[in-house]
Amino acid sequence: MTALSEDPTDVAPPSPDVPEAAVATVEQELDPLADVEANKPKNRAKVGAVRPSALLYTQGIGSTVDLPHLSVMPHGLDDWERIYRRRPTPPETIVEPRLLQVVQAHLGKTVHELRKPPWASAEIGQKDSATDLGIPGRVFPQWLRCTGCGLLGQVSDGASFEYRNTNPFRPDQAEFLHLRCTGWSEGGAVKRKPRDRTAVPARYLVACQKGHLDEFPYVAWVHRGAACPSAPRPRLRMQEWKSNLGPDVRITCQACKADRGMLDATTRAAAANLPRCRGRHPHLDAFFPCKEQGRLMLLGAANQWFSNTVSALSLPREDEASASELAPAIGSLPKKVLQAIHGPEGMDSLKLLAGVNGLSGLDDVDNAVLWEAFQLATGQSTTADDSEQAAARRDPRTLLAPEWTVLSDPSKFTKYSGSPDFKAASRDVAAELEPLVTGVVAVERLKKVNAFIGFTRIDAFDRIDDASDRVAPLTRNGLPAWVPATEDRGEGIFIQFDEARVASWEADVLDRPVWQRYRAAHRLNFRRRTSKTAAEIHPDGRFPSPRYWAIHTLSHLLIREMAMSSGYGSASLTERIFAWPGNDDVPPAAGLLVSTTSSDSEGTLGGLVELAKPGKLQKVVLDALRRGTRCSSDPICSHRAPRGKEDFLHGGACHFCLFVSETSCERTNRFLDRRMVLDLVADPSTWTPGLFASLCEEDGG
């Protein structure tokens, strides 16, 4: 749940002389629980509800959540602590050591917990006051516009609008009203009967590449940077007309009659008209040093907020793990558990307490190794190599390689199968799929843990070692002790491919002209990015290998086909691609996992695992490949490849044949090409052998 609070908008930014390393300048302290604690039932704090998964992907910290009559922004983690402290029980945590290790690589070793968001009690709507709140939030933007007369005013001025939220059973009716509004007409000649009108958020904001977001300076805009000569806090009006170029919006000062249109903020020369960024993070009530040029941003725009999350499958770990590998697991335990251990003689107690708190598998660990891991986890030893943390941030295989090791080895997933979070069994491979398919695993129970580590604005974060100063902090000091996390449960099918055949095919594709065109397009796309990564990292280090393109493409074909046979919608199915050539540190991988993980009942229907049976999986794979041979956009689609200054990152792929929803694809529909899966009729300059073409030939397709 999101609690409503107010904040003053006209807060002076910090001095430009503040050094970059300075601590954020904090605005006037807010109290999202004031109405509840002061027992003012006429102004109830609850204003809406947000699903826990939405807090990570669509409506999280720093985003704007559109409610029926207003817009709110979830606060940073500093204010969440006040909610947790109100509760009689400690916060619920999630123990997933591998994911915690990657989160620490991004945010620092101060992070020691993956914490579930605070749920609002189901009884909240049955009580007279909101005694058990969820996520604290603030009204943002503070500038509102009356829907009757166009009055433009601030929530915090106390004169323009009145806030009402009086029905404990209908928090969606929370709204701001312009009392006794008489409407608007040209020249003010027509007067209507006074009535209360709803005020809605004014849609203009100012943002910058470093994740800052601020109110649009309407007063300064109308007066072109000067003060109003007639009033210190003038009343404004926003008027809008339709035109051939889109909406024509004009801001007028009611005191001095100065006016200015918003078109000046949208032209190519807008940078000269807009102010520099003040470094404001409204979710933290703070200002940070910033020298970026401000950009016009519309409320609710697609590039206003990009979530930065990491996720991992909760799979059994290796039997023999080193102290450095065990340390993240030990560090993920609650503080009270760690504080109860005072020496190496307490390792048996640690094993017992760890099992009670959700960390199993320590019974067979040698006490000496466990004590060393405990010292690393609690900071008593500093033998851990920081370069490992950097590698975890840069290389996605940090999360994927252990998962591949378990899923590709029947002895491992069979030994640990049957736990509450994981159950898997091998399935026979249909003769028609051999020898390319070497293994099929039906994952009947699967848990996926997701952690939120920040967000960006204007340009999406590249997730693996991007420019860190573009990621907005979750706390005022930038050193969170925990991060929000969710866990989803579901089922899936894992398919493993023959490494020798994949490697031989890959070596052939690497020498073909079309592959060089893809590489050139990726370099061009990388250098055109807004972030600083383009200047600091070589693009080839982020370019997936040919086997990734082929297996990723097959995954999309399977998702589309499975959606018609499993009982799940295609948007409910997600992929996890294990495809990379081997090196001295990581063995090669060639496989995929199509799964469904959900926080509700849709994650446990059983229809997806049913398709792992030999006969059914054979039909699904072959039908998917047959559909992939045809596209309603052919021959344009089957011949497509970037050339010259084009930088799109797909070949024979489009919405008609391959693209799926963004909830399903881990690469936002990039790195796809049907030509790498099937032998399609194509121009010689773009033709490649299909990795899975032999399956169609044996089937007679």
GINOR-V591348 format. One record per residue. N is the residue number from 1. RES is the residue in one small letter. SS is DSSP state (h for helix, s for strand, l for the rest). BURIAL is I if it has 16 or more other C-alpha atoms within 10 Angstrom, else O. D_FIRST is the distance of its C-alpha to the first C-alpha in Angstrom with 2 decimals. Layout:
BEGIN
N	RES	SS	BURIAL	D_FIRST
N	RES	SS	BURIAL	D_FIRST
END
This chain:
BEGIN
1	m	l	I	0.00
2	t	s	I	3.78
3	a	s	I	6.55
4	l	l	I	9.83
5	s	l	I	13.06
6	e	l	I	16.51
7	d	l	I	19.01
8	p	l	O	22.73
9	t	l	I	23.91
10	d	l	O	27.59
11	v	l	O	27.58
12	a	l	O	30.74
13	p	l	I	30.55
14	p	l	I	32.23
15	s	l	O	35.98
16	p	l	O	37.33
17	d	l	O	39.41
18	v	l	O	36.52
19	p	l	O	37.30
20	e	l	O	35.12
21	a	l	O	34.45
22	a	l	O	33.19
23	v	l	O	29.86
24	a	l	I	27.32
25	t	s	I	27.80
26	v	s	I	24.78
27	e	l	I	23.88
28	q	l	O	23.49
29	e	l	O	21.00
30	l	l	O	17.68
31	d	l	I	15.87
32	p	l	I	12.20
33	l	l	I	12.66
34	a	h	O	16.00
35	d	h	I	15.45
36	v	h	I	14.33
37	e	h	O	17.08
38	a	l	O	19.64
39	n	l	O	18.90
40	k	l	O	18.91
41	p	l	I	17.65
42	k	l	O	18.73
43	n	s	I	16.00
44	r	l	I	12.69
45	a	l	I	9.87
46	k	s	I	6.94
47	v	s	I	7.66
48	g	s	I	5.91
49	a	l	I	4.30
50	v	l	I	5.84
51	r	l	O	8.25
52	p	l	I	9.31
53	s	l	I	12.58
54	a	h	O	11.50
55	l	h	I	10.34
56	l	h	I	14.02
57	y	h	I	15.90
58	t	l	I	14.76
59	q	l	I	11.68
60	g	l	I	11.81
61	i	l	I	12.81
62	g	l	I	15.25
63	s	l	I	14.66
64	t	l	I	14.10
65	v	s	I	11.45
66	d	s	I	13.37
67	l	l	I	11.95
68	p	l	O	14.72
69	h	l	I	16.24
70	l	l	I	15.00
71	s	s	I	13.89
72	v	s	I	11.53
73	m	s	I	11.90
74	p	s	I	9.77
75	h	l	I	12.01
76	g	l	I	14.44
77	l	h	I	14.74
78	d	h	O	16.67
79	d	h	I	13.80
80	w	h	I	11.70
81	e	h	O	14.74
82	r	h	O	14.27
83	i	h	I	11.10
84	y	h	I	13.23
85	r	h	O	16.18
86	r	l	O	14.81
87	r	l	O	14.74
88	p	l	O	18.11
89	t	l	O	18.11
90	p	l	O	18.24
91	p	l	I	15.73
92	e	l	O	16.37
93	t	s	I	18.59
94	i	s	I	20.25
95	v	l	I	24.00
96	e	l	I	25.41
97	p	h	I	28.25
98	r	h	I	29.28
99	l	h	I	25.91
100	l	h	I	25.57
101	q	h	I	29.04
102	v	h	I	28.21
103	v	h	I	25.11
104	q	h	I	27.51
105	a	h	I	30.00
106	h	h	I	27.64
107	l	h	I	26.01
108	g	l	I	28.57
109	k	l	I	29.34
110	t	l	O	27.05
111	v	l	I	24.29
112	h	l	I	24.74
113	e	s	I	21.54
114	l	s	I	19.28
115	r	s	I	16.06
116	k	l	I	13.24
117	p	l	I	9.67
118	p	l	I	8.32
119	w	l	I	6.96
120	a	l	I	5.81
121	s	l	O	9.26
122	a	h	O	10.66
123	e	h	O	12.60
124	i	h	I	10.09
125	g	h	I	11.48
126	q	h	O	14.91
127	k	l	O	15.16
128	d	l	O	16.47
129	s	l	I	14.02
130	a	l	I	10.47
131	t	l	I	11.99
132	d	l	I	9.41
133	l	l	I	6.43
134	g	l	I	4.31
135	i	s	I	5.33
136	p	s	I	7.82
137	g	s	I	9.17
138	r	s	I	12.41
139	v	s	I	14.22
140	f	l	I	16.30
141	p	l	I	19.01
142	q	l	I	20.22
143	w	s	I	23.15
144	l	s	I	22.83
145	r	s	I	25.53
146	c	s	I	26.63
147	t	l	I	27.14
148	g	l	I	30.25
149	c	l	I	32.34
150	g	l	I	30.76
151	l	s	I	30.22
152	l	s	I	28.56
153	g	s	I	26.99
154	q	s	I	24.41
155	v	h	I	21.48
156	s	h	I	22.94
157	d	h	O	26.46
158	g	l	O	25.74
159	a	l	O	28.35
160	s	l	I	27.39
161	f	l	I	24.28
162	e	s	O	22.63
163	y	s	O	18.92
164	r	s	O	18.05
165	n	s	I	15.02
166	t	l	I	16.90
167	n	l	I	15.96
168	p	l	I	13.60
169	f	l	O	13.66
170	r	l	O	13.14
171	p	h	I	10.35
172	d	h	I	11.53
173	q	h	I	14.72
174	a	l	I	13.71
175	e	s	I	16.62
176	f	s	I	19.45
177	l	s	I	22.94
178	h	s	I	26.43
179	l	s	I	28.40
180	r	s	O	31.81
181	c	s	I	31.90
182	t	l	I	35.34
183	g	l	I	34.60
184	w	l	I	36.61
185	s	l	O	39.95
186	e	h	O	42.47
187	g	h	O	44.33
188	g	h	O	42.43
189	a	l	O	45.21
190	v	l	O	43.12
191	k	l	O	41.15
192	r	l	O	38.76
193	k	l	O	37.70
194	p	l	O	34.91
195	r	s	O	31.50
196	d	s	I	27.89
197	r	s	I	26.48
198	t	s	I	22.99
199	a	s	I	22.53
200	v	s	I	20.94
201	p	s	I	20.32
202	a	l	I	23.67
203	r	l	I	23.78
204	y	s	I	25.93
205	l	s	I	24.95
206	v	s	I	27.03
207	a	s	I	26.39
208	c	l	I	28.62
209	q	l	I	29.31
210	k	l	I	28.01
211	g	l	I	24.38
212	h	l	I	24.45
213	l	s	I	22.97
214	d	s	I	24.06
215	e	s	I	24.43
216	f	l	I	27.53
217	p	l	I	30.36
218	y	h	I	31.28
219	v	h	I	33.67
220	a	h	O	35.53
221	w	h	I	35.59
222	v	h	I	37.30
223	h	l	I	39.81
224	r	l	O	40.39
225	g	l	O	39.42
226	a	l	O	41.26
227	a	l	O	40.18
228	c	l	I	40.53
229	p	l	O	44.05
230	s	l	O	43.24
231	a	l	O	40.00
232	p	l	O	37.97
233	r	l	O	34.61
234	p	l	O	35.65
235	r	l	I	33.79
236	l	s	I	33.28
237	r	s	I	33.16
238	m	s	I	32.00
239	q	s	I	34.22
240	e	s	O	34.21
241	w	s	O	37.00
242	k	l	O	37.53
243	s	l	O	40.13
244	n	l	O	41.72
245	l	l	O	39.88
246	g	l	O	36.40
247	p	l	O	34.67
248	d	s	O	36.63
249	v	s	O	34.39
250	r	s	I	36.10
251	i	s	I	34.92
252	t	s	I	37.25
253	c	s	I	37.69
254	q	l	O	38.47
255	a	l	O	40.49
256	c	l	O	42.91
257	k	l	O	42.47
258	a	l	O	41.91
259	d	s	I	40.08
260	r	s	I	39.09
261	g	s	I	37.82
262	m	h	I	35.02
263	l	h	O	37.45
264	d	h	O	38.68
265	a	h	I	35.38
266	t	l	O	35.60
267	t	l	O	39.22
268	r	l	O	40.65
269	a	l	O	41.60
270	a	h	I	38.09
271	a	h	I	37.96
272	a	h	O	40.71
273	n	h	O	38.80
274	l	l	I	35.35
275	p	l	I	34.78
276	r	s	I	34.34
277	c	l	I	30.92
278	r	l	I	29.93
279	g	l	I	27.95
280	r	s	I	24.61
281	h	s	I	21.33
282	p	l	I	18.81
283	h	l	I	15.95
284	l	l	I	18.30
285	d	l	I	19.81
286	a	s	I	23.11
287	f	s	I	26.22
288	f	l	I	28.20
289	p	l	I	31.82
290	c	l	I	32.21
291	k	l	O	35.30
292	e	l	I	33.95
293	q	s	I	34.63
294	g	l	I	31.70
295	r	s	I	31.00
296	l	s	I	29.76
297	m	s	I	26.38
298	l	s	I	24.88
299	l	l	I	21.23
300	g	l	O	19.78
301	a	l	O	22.98
302	a	l	O	23.18
303	n	l	O	24.43
304	q	l	I	21.86
305	w	l	I	19.80
306	f	s	I	21.10
307	s	s	I	19.18
308	n	s	I	21.34
309	t	s	I	20.78
310	v	s	I	23.25
311	s	s	I	23.44
312	a	s	I	25.98
313	l	s	I	27.18
314	s	l	I	27.32
315	l	l	I	31.10
316	p	l	I	33.73
317	r	l	I	35.35
318	e	l	O	39.10
319	d	l	O	41.18
320	e	l	O	42.87
321	a	l	O	40.49
322	s	l	O	41.47
323	a	h	I	40.01
324	s	h	I	38.28
325	e	h	I	36.66
326	l	h	I	35.50
327	a	h	I	34.26
328	p	h	I	30.80
329	a	h	I	30.30
330	i	h	I	31.40
331	g	h	I	29.29
332	s	l	I	26.10
333	l	l	I	26.67
334	p	l	I	24.91
335	k	h	O	26.70
336	k	h	O	27.97
337	v	h	O	29.81
338	l	h	I	31.45
339	q	h	O	32.45
340	a	l	O	34.19
341	i	l	I	36.65
342	h	l	O	39.62
343	g	l	O	42.21
344	p	h	O	43.55
345	e	h	O	44.45
346	g	h	O	40.76
347	m	h	I	40.22
348	d	h	O	40.61
349	s	h	O	37.92
350	l	h	I	35.68
351	k	h	I	36.20
352	l	h	O	35.30
353	l	h	I	32.14
354	a	h	I	31.08
355	g	h	O	31.46
356	v	h	O	29.38
357	n	l	O	26.50
358	g	l	O	26.62
359	l	l	I	29.33
360	s	l	I	32.35
361	g	l	O	35.69
362	l	l	I	36.97
363	d	l	O	39.63
364	d	l	O	42.24
365	v	l	I	41.67
366	d	l	O	44.55
367	n	h	I	43.76
368	a	h	O	45.33
369	v	h	I	43.13
370	l	h	I	40.05
371	w	h	I	41.04
372	e	h	I	41.49
373	a	h	I	38.05
374	f	h	I	36.60
375	q	h	I	38.41
376	l	h	I	37.07
377	a	h	I	33.48
378	t	l	I	33.77
379	g	l	O	35.77
380	q	l	O	39.04
381	s	l	O	40.67
382	t	l	O	40.49
383	t	l	O	42.37
384	a	l	I	39.51
385	d	l	O	40.38
386	d	h	O	38.05
387	s	h	O	39.53
388	e	h	O	37.77
389	q	h	I	34.41
390	a	h	I	35.56
391	a	h	I	36.76
392	a	h	I	33.46
393	r	h	I	31.80
394	r	h	I	34.54
395	d	l	O	35.34
396	p	l	O	32.96
397	r	h	I	35.44
398	t	h	I	34.09
399	l	h	I	31.38
400	l	h	I	33.42
401	a	h	I	36.78
402	p	h	I	35.79
403	e	h	I	34.10
404	w	h	I	37.30
405	t	h	I	39.43
406	v	h	I	37.84
407	l	h	I	37.56
408	s	l	I	41.08
409	d	l	O	42.76
410	p	h	I	43.17
411	s	h	O	44.22
412	k	h	I	40.92
413	f	h	I	38.40
414	t	h	O	40.65
415	k	h	O	40.88
416	y	h	I	37.15
417	s	l	I	36.28
418	g	l	O	34.88
419	s	s	O	32.18
420	p	l	O	28.73
421	d	l	I	27.45
422	f	s	I	30.61
423	k	s	I	33.40
424	a	s	I	35.90
425	a	s	I	39.45
426	s	s	I	42.14
427	r	s	O	43.39
428	d	l	O	46.85
429	v	l	I	47.30
430	a	l	I	49.02
431	a	h	O	52.49
432	e	h	I	51.79
433	l	h	I	49.07
434	e	l	O	51.32
435	p	l	O	52.29
436	l	l	I	49.50
437	v	s	I	46.74
438	t	s	I	47.36
439	g	s	I	44.41
440	v	s	I	41.64
441	v	s	I	38.91
442	a	s	I	36.70
443	v	s	I	33.44
444	e	s	I	32.27
445	r	s	I	29.35
446	l	s	I	27.51
447	k	s	I	24.50
448	k	s	I	23.16
449	v	s	I	21.15
450	n	s	I	19.42
451	a	s	I	18.81
452	f	s	I	17.49
453	i	s	I	20.19
454	g	s	I	19.86
455	f	s	I	20.31
456	t	s	I	23.18
457	r	l	I	23.96
458	i	l	I	26.96
459	d	l	I	28.17
460	a	l	I	26.54
461	f	l	I	26.95
462	d	l	O	29.66
463	r	l	I	27.80
464	i	l	I	31.03
465	d	l	I	32.43
466	d	l	I	31.72
467	a	l	I	32.21
468	s	h	I	29.87
469	d	h	O	29.81
470	r	h	I	28.00
471	v	l	I	24.88
472	a	s	I	22.44
473	p	l	I	21.75
474	l	l	I	18.48
475	t	l	I	19.82
476	r	l	I	22.29
477	n	l	O	25.16
478	g	l	O	24.55
479	l	l	O	24.89
480	p	l	I	21.64
481	a	l	I	22.13
482	w	s	I	19.53
483	v	s	I	17.52
484	p	s	I	14.39
485	a	s	I	15.78
486	t	s	I	15.36
487	e	s	I	18.18
488	d	s	I	19.40
489	r	s	I	22.36
490	g	s	I	25.08
491	e	s	I	28.78
492	g	s	I	31.22
493	i	s	I	34.83
494	f	s	I	36.51
495	i	s	I	39.78
496	q	s	I	42.24
497	f	s	I	45.09
498	d	l	I	48.55
499	e	h	I	48.57
500	a	h	O	52.25
501	r	h	O	51.98
502	v	h	I	48.83
503	a	h	I	50.48
504	s	h	O	53.69
505	w	h	I	51.93
506	e	h	I	49.85
507	a	h	O	53.02
508	d	h	O	54.50
509	v	h	I	51.55
510	l	h	O	51.45
511	d	l	O	54.92
512	r	l	O	54.28
513	p	h	O	54.12
514	v	h	I	50.82
515	w	h	I	49.09
516	q	h	O	50.40
517	r	h	I	48.99
518	y	h	I	45.53
519	r	h	I	45.89
520	a	h	I	47.03
521	a	h	I	44.17
522	h	h	I	41.66
523	r	h	I	43.35
524	l	h	I	43.28
525	n	h	I	39.60
526	f	h	I	38.79
527	r	h	I	40.82
528	r	l	O	39.22
529	r	l	O	35.75
530	t	l	O	34.19
531	s	l	I	33.46
532	k	l	O	36.18
533	t	h	I	36.33
534	a	h	I	39.08
535	a	h	O	41.42
536	e	h	O	40.70
537	i	l	O	40.54
538	h	l	O	43.05
539	p	h	I	41.59
540	d	h	O	43.50
541	g	h	O	41.42
542	r	h	O	38.40
543	f	l	O	40.47
544	p	l	O	40.07
545	s	l	I	43.32
546	p	h	I	44.92
547	r	h	I	43.85
548	y	h	I	40.19
549	w	h	I	40.91
550	a	h	I	42.66
551	i	h	I	40.25
552	h	h	I	37.24
553	t	h	I	39.02
554	l	h	I	39.82
555	s	h	I	36.20
556	h	h	I	35.22
557	l	h	I	38.09
558	l	h	I	36.99
559	i	h	I	33.36
560	r	h	I	34.74
561	e	h	I	37.21
562	m	h	I	34.98
563	a	l	I	32.49
564	m	l	O	35.39
565	s	l	O	36.27
566	s	l	I	33.30
567	g	l	O	31.02
568	y	l	I	28.26
569	g	l	O	27.59
570	s	h	I	28.73
571	a	h	I	25.26
572	s	h	I	24.24
573	l	l	I	27.17
574	t	s	I	27.16
575	e	s	I	30.12
576	r	s	I	31.11
577	i	s	I	34.53
578	f	s	I	36.96
579	a	s	I	39.80
580	w	s	I	41.72
581	p	l	I	45.37
582	g	l	O	46.24
583	n	l	O	47.37
584	d	l	O	48.51
585	d	l	O	45.02
586	v	l	O	43.23
587	p	l	O	44.97
588	p	l	I	44.72
589	a	s	I	42.15
590	a	s	I	42.27
591	g	s	I	39.71
592	l	s	I	36.39
593	l	s	I	33.52
594	v	s	I	31.88
595	s	s	I	28.86
596	t	s	I	25.74
597	t	s	I	22.71
598	s	s	I	19.50
599	s	l	I	16.60
600	d	l	O	17.62
601	s	h	O	21.12
602	e	h	I	22.59
603	g	h	I	23.34
604	t	h	I	25.95
605	l	l	O	28.14
606	g	l	I	31.25
607	g	h	I	32.68
608	l	h	I	32.62
609	v	h	I	34.47
610	e	h	I	37.01
611	l	l	I	38.07
612	a	l	I	39.23
613	k	l	I	42.33
614	p	h	I	45.43
615	g	h	O	46.48
616	k	h	O	43.06
617	l	h	I	42.14
618	q	h	I	45.56
619	k	h	I	45.05
620	v	h	I	41.60
621	v	h	I	42.94
622	l	h	I	46.13
623	d	h	I	44.53
624	a	h	I	42.02
625	l	h	I	44.95
626	r	h	I	46.94
627	r	h	O	44.16
628	g	h	I	43.96
629	t	l	I	47.62
630	r	l	I	46.96
631	c	l	I	44.77
632	s	l	O	45.16
633	s	l	O	45.30
634	d	l	I	48.27
635	p	l	O	50.54
636	i	h	O	48.39
637	c	h	I	45.58
638	s	h	I	47.95
639	h	h	I	49.83
640	r	l	I	46.90
641	a	l	I	46.89
642	p	l	I	46.24
643	r	l	O	49.28
644	g	l	O	50.17
645	k	l	O	47.27
646	e	l	O	44.80
647	d	l	I	41.94
648	f	l	I	39.93
649	l	l	I	39.30
650	h	l	I	40.27
651	g	l	I	43.54
652	g	l	I	44.14
653	a	l	I	40.56
654	c	l	I	38.75
655	h	l	O	36.20
656	f	l	O	38.84
657	c	l	I	39.67
658	l	l	I	37.24
659	f	l	I	34.02
660	v	l	I	30.80
661	s	l	O	27.15
662	e	l	O	25.58
663	t	l	O	23.32
664	s	l	I	26.65
665	c	l	I	28.80
666	e	l	O	28.55
667	r	l	O	30.74
668	t	l	O	29.47
669	n	l	I	32.67
670	r	l	I	35.07
671	f	l	I	38.09
672	l	l	I	39.11
673	d	l	I	42.67
674	r	h	I	44.22
675	r	h	I	47.60
676	m	h	I	46.70
677	v	l	I	45.99
678	l	l	I	48.77
679	d	l	I	52.19
680	l	l	I	51.56
681	v	l	O	54.28
682	a	l	I	53.63
683	d	l	O	55.53
684	p	l	O	57.38
685	s	l	O	55.54
686	t	l	I	52.15
687	w	l	I	53.21
688	t	l	I	52.05
689	p	l	I	52.79
690	g	l	I	50.01
691	l	l	I	48.79
692	f	l	I	48.19
693	a	h	I	51.00
694	s	h	I	53.19
695	l	h	I	50.92
696	c	h	I	51.57
697	e	h	O	55.29
698	e	h	O	55.62
699	d	h	O	53.88
700	g	l	O	56.25
701	g	l	O	53.56
END
